């Protein structure tokens, strides 16, 4: 790895850590950067998944005040998140790399659409205020589980997906939903780090370069989230997700 590669990964890691805390999708910064250093797609993906995990940890710490009153629900969702993530990791390691490249753009765009058309989609499951506690809990487990499978498979724009599904069934501010998203994201990150660390083609030099940068960026990004209006944050996430999804689709079909 050259000095230019190291500088590229440091800059990408710092930016990605902040974006993950703000809207999710920071892996779409670090993943292309890893490809530019010469890593093949699957190796870049698993190395990226391990590298961004510390950034998720920093985001949880930075948004801990907004988790007050949500810890019980968060802890209930952790087993579902762990199982879903393990399934996603297995799918990635056992399927062809080409399938991975073609599927991911559509998942990113679907997640972004879920957040953009949140009010209409709520008619399907019912507005959060109209859901019984049991029905809301069932929806949360189902949607968080699906998001975790995606996170184990790729992880880029994981935050977009989790914010979208949580906002669909949680009557809360985007700031508090983002804090819950951070906790679930770190769970996904820890599981992928273990699975890919044991069974994936990880480039540990790249991980060593990216990790401290994502850690710093994640903490700073979480602090910024608390200063943004809820509706502005939602549309920033939507716009970012559209750009990322289209970029991935064009790249996959090129």
N, C-alpha and C positions, 0 to 999 in steps of 0.2 A: 504494500500500500504506500503510495507516494504522499509527500507533504500536501499536495493539492487535494488529494482524496481526504486526508485527515481534516483539512480546513473546511472542505465541503460538508463533511459529516458533522462537524462541530456546529456549523451554522444551521444545518438542517435540523439537528437535534434540538437546539435552542428554540427554533421557530415551532417545531412540532410539539414540544412540551407545552408551550403556551397555547397553541391551537387546540390541543386535546382538552385542556382545562376550559377553554372558552366555548368551543363548539364540537369538538371531536373531529377526527379526520386528519390529525397530525401525521399519521402514518403515510398519508399521500404526499408528504414532504420528504420523509426519511426513506420511504420505499424506493422512489425514483432515484434518490441520491445514492442508495446502495447499488442499484442497477448500473449507475454511471461509473461506479468503482470497478465494475466488471463481474459482479456476482450474478449467477443465474437466478431466475425468478423465485423458485422455491427457497433457495438458500437466502436470498435477500429478504423474503417474507418472514422466515423463522428467526433470522437474526434481528430483523426489525421488531418483531413481537417481543423478544426478550429485552431489547434496548429501551423501548418506550415504557416498560413496566414501572421503573422508578419515577417517571414523570406522573403516572397515575397516583402513585403513593403521595407525591408532593401535592397533587391537586386535592386529594382527600384531606390532607392536613390543612391546606389553605382554605378549604370550604367547610371545615368542621362545624363552625357556628351555625350553618344552615342545615345541618343534619339533626339539630335538636328537634325532638318530636317525631323523627322518622326512623330512629334506630331499630325499633321493634320490627317494622316492615322490612327494613334492609336486611336484618339478620334472617328473617323468614325466607327471603329471596336468595340468600347465599347458596344453599344446597342446590337449588334449581340452576343457578348460574354456573356452579362448578361442573355439574353433570353435562349441561349444554355445551360448555366450553370444551370439555374432554371429547365429546362427540364431534365437534367441529375440527379439533386437532386431528382426530383419527381420519376424518374425511380428507383433509388436506394431504396427509402423509400417504394415503392409500389410493388416491386418484391421480390421473395424469395432470401434468403441469399446464397443458393447453386448456383443459377444462377450467382450471383455476383462473386463467387470464380472461376467458370469455364470460364467466359467470359474474365476477366481481362488479363490473360496471353497472349491471342491472340491479344488483342488490343495493348499491349506493344510491342509485336514482329512486328506487322504490322506497327506501328509508326517507329520503328527502321529500318525496311526494306525500308520505304519511304525515310528516310534520307540516307541510304547506297546506294540506287539506284537512287539518285536524278537526275543525268544527263539523265538517260533513261526515267524516269517518266516525265521529262520536255518536252519530245517529244509529250506527250499526251495533255498537256495544252499549249505547245509552250514555248520557252525560254523566260524568263522575258523581255529581250530586244526586243522581237518580239510582245509582247502583247500590245494592245492598253490600255490606262489608264482605260477605262471603263471595258474592259475584265479582266484586272488585279484586279481591285477593286471587281468585281463579284466573281472571284476565291478566293480572300482573305476573303470575307464575308462567302462564303460557307465553306471553309476549317477551318477558325477560329471558325465558328459556330459548326462544327462537333467536333473540339478539345475541345470546351467549354462543349459540352454535355458529352464528356468523363471525363473532369475535374470535372463536377458536380457529375458524377456517382462514380468515384473512385479517380482520381487525381494523383495517383502514376505514374511517368514518364510523367506527363502532359507537362513538359518542353521538353521532347524528341519529343512529338507529335507536339507541337507548333513550335519548331525550324524546324522540318521536313517540315511542311506545309508552313511556311513562306519562307523558303529557296527555296521551289519549285517555287514560283512565284515572289520572290523579288530578284532583281539583286543587292545584297549588301554583305558586309562582314559578316562573322559569328558573329563577335563582335557586330555589329549594330543589326543584327537579334536577337541575344540573348538579347539585351537591350529591343527590342520591345516585345519579348517573356516574359520578366519579367513583363512588364506593363500589358499584357493580363493575365498573371498568377495571378497577385494580384487582378485583377477584378474577376476572377474565385474564388479566395480564399475568397474575401469579401462576394460574393453572397452565397457561401457554408456556411460560418460562420453564416450568418443571418438565412438561411433556416434550417440548422441543429441545430443551437442554439435554434430555436423555436420549431422544430418538431422532432429532432433526439434524440437518446439515448446517449447523450454526457456524458462522465466521466470528470467532471470539475476539479478534482484533477490532473488527467493526463495532461489536457490542461495547468494548472497552472505550471506544472513542465517543459513541453516541450517548451512552448512559448518563454521564455527568451533565451533559448539555440538556437532555430531556428532563432531568431532575430539576435543574434551575428554571427552565422554561415552564414546567408544570406548576411550580409554586407561584411564580409571577402571574401566570395566566389565571389561576384560581382567584387571586386577589382582584384582578381586573373585572372578573365576572360580576362581583358584588356591586360594582359601580355602574353597571349597564341596566337600562330599563328592560323589563321582561319581554315586551313585544319586540323591541329592537333586537334583543338577543336572539329571539326565535327567527326573525327574518334574516339576520346575519348567518345563522346556521343553515337556513334554507338556501340562500344564495351560494354559500360556500359548497354545500352538498351538490348543487346542480353543476357547478364548475368542475368539481372533482369527478362526478359521474361521467360527464361528457368527455372530459380529458381521458379517462380510463377507457371509455368505449372506442374513441378514435384511435387510441394507442393499440388496443387489442385487435382492431380490424385492419390496421395499417399493414 
